[in-house]
Amino acid sequence: MYAIKQLSVFIENKAGELSDFTHVLSKNDISIKSILLADSTDFGLVRTIVDNPDKAKAILEDAGFSVRFTDVFGVKIEDVIGSFDKVVTALSKSNINIQYTYSFYESDTGIFIFNVEKDKFSEAVKALVDSNLEIISASHFYR
Amino acid sequence: MTFSKNESFSKDELEAWQLNHLKETLIRVYHLVPFYKKKFEEIGIKPEDIKSLKDISKLPFTKKSDLRNNYPFGMFSVEMDQIVRIHSSSGTTGKPTVVGYTEHDMDIWAEVMGRVFTMGGLTCKDILHNATGYGLFTGGLGFHGAAERMKIAVIPSSTGFTSRQLLLLKDFGATAITGTPSFALHLAEKAKAEGYDIKKDFSLRVGFFGAEPSSDGLKDEIANIWGIDYHEVYGLSEIIGPGVASSCKHSHLLHLNEDHFYPEIIDPKTQEVLEDGQRGELVITTLTKQGLPIIRYRTGDITSITRVPCRCGRTLCRIESIVGRSDDMLVINGVNVFPSQIEHVLAKIDNITLNYQIIAKKKGHLDKLEIDVELSENCMSDDVGDLTRLQKHIQDELLNALYINVNVKIVAHKSIKRSEGKATRVIDKRV
């Protein structure tokens, strides 16, 4: 229930590539909940959480994008000093490497999205639950 | 001045010599190379059936793929105790093309290269800066061996390290240089950038260039920039290496050493032999080689033959500078590359499609090869590092297999245009 299907999409570093991507989503009525871009000189990876990942994957593939699902989870944070530290500490104590993280805010809460090493997903979730942190259910994002 | 008397053979002398050596070569390959025995038997021909030079058109062709299929030494007509040198170039599906030389072959090579150097007026007083690639390629060592035998001082500078080369060119006072035409231009550009005064700082008076196509305009440009006489040298490893043909100082046409390499021009489609003056594919039969004698080798190079007498007095026929290819071979900084070789390398790599595009362009005066490779439908990873490693991996594999530096670009799935029918795999922006 905690695994959010994040879309990882390959895009080339050239004018119009990102807008091609966002255009496909908006035309098909898909809402982007959060997005992170990682890039090298020649290409980039868009990591995004949308409200309908299965449909988004299908339409993106139809449009010629290389797409994969990556399991990530979201942790609820409050806007107080030390809240992010608490999450990261819980993971590091359990020896779990964070691959990347990004955040977004809803009206009253903030959510950090995490990608951890392969095979460490459940371990990471357990470590956070044990530390009394709130993990957002994947369905929170979906329509 | 010519290097040997054969260069001014009369028509009768030449044809008698050619027929005599052709007959010897046919007996040699028929009895010593099973590949040829089988080929001759298939079409029911025996060496003694070839009674005139015209009869050569009855003989079967040899292709690059025949060398590959008989890898490594299957086409040699001597045992290894007779072989003194082996060279090789990258093959079309992973296996290299291998050529071997006996001591006699090395003499022939030195002989034809001696003719080349003599066309440029070189003597034992000269210093030759040999900026042609050394190693498995025939280029560097082909120039080197003959120059050494003529007691020319050879500097084996090979390719690359442009700044160092300029320093040596100036300080050693080389009078002659070899290399690809694009490297000659690259050197000149670098020399200007580093503040050299090309005509004052260097002592060059003659250059021998080859291994890639060059227009007359390009030749004149190089001759002017460096203040040298430009001589083009043509050759291919399957025949001997550099020294098959070269231009004297009177024109851009190349005298072909037809006393050792019998030339024909054919229509690459119908395989019909064409008349002098007509353009077609150059086919060569070696007349004097022992290690790897070769019958009617399809060079893939498009040119024409002329027998108009040359003012230099040499009577050997002349060919035009190569005007194109009958296949899709690319020449990248003097290295020959077939798209099929690239495809063969890509086919062994995971996470990409075989929908790729090869783009050849010029960066300054040097060739640059870029290959756009499509990522497969399932994006292989969520990690930019993995994709960068994939890119590097493809580049390394291409360098290993083909000896060329390629700039690989990973592009999005389905981003390379699919065409109806035959795909456009190669975009050559140099022409």
Chai-1 contact restraints between the chains, C-beta under 6 A:
chainA,res_idxA,chainB,res_idxB,connection_type,confidence,min_distance_angstrom,max_distance_angstrom,comment,restraint_id
A,S8,B,C379,contact,1.0,0.0,6.0,A-B,restraint_1
A,S8,B,D382,contact,1.0,0.0,6.0,A-B,restraint_2
A,F10,B,L375,contact,1.0,0.0,6.0,A-B,restraint_3
A,F10,B,C379,contact,1.0,0.0,6.0,A-B,restraint_4
A,F10,B,A412,contact,1.0,0.0,6.0,A-B,restraint_5
A,E12,B,V411,contact,1.0,0.0,6.0,A-B,restraint_6
A,E12,B,A412,contact,1.0,0.0,6.0,A-B,restraint_7
A,A38,B,V384,contact,1.0,0.0,6.0,A-B,restraint_8
A,S40,B,V384,contact,1.0,0.0,6.0,A-B,restraint_9
A,S40,B,T388,contact,1.0,0.0,6.0,A-B,restraint_10
A,D42,B,K409,contact,1.0,0.0,6.0,A-B,restraint_11
A,F43,B,I410,contact,1.0,0.0,6.0,A-B,restraint_12
A,L45,B,V384,contact,1.0,0.0,6.0,A-B,restraint_13
A,G64,B,H413,contact,1.0,0.0,6.0,A-B,restraint_14
A,G64,B,K414,contact,1.0,0.0,6.0,A-B,restraint_15
A,S66,B,L375,contact,1.0,0.0,6.0,A-B,restraint_16
A,S66,B,C379,contact,1.0,0.0,6.0,A-B,restraint_17
A,S66,B,H413,contact,1.0,0.0,6.0,A-B,restraint_18
A,V67,B,C379,contact,1.0,0.0,6.0,A-B,restraint_19
A,R68,B,N378,contact,1.0,0.0,6.0,A-B,restraint_20
A,R68,B,C379,contact,1.0,0.0,6.0,A-B,restraint_21
A,T70,B,D382,contact,1.0,0.0,6.0,A-B,restraint_22
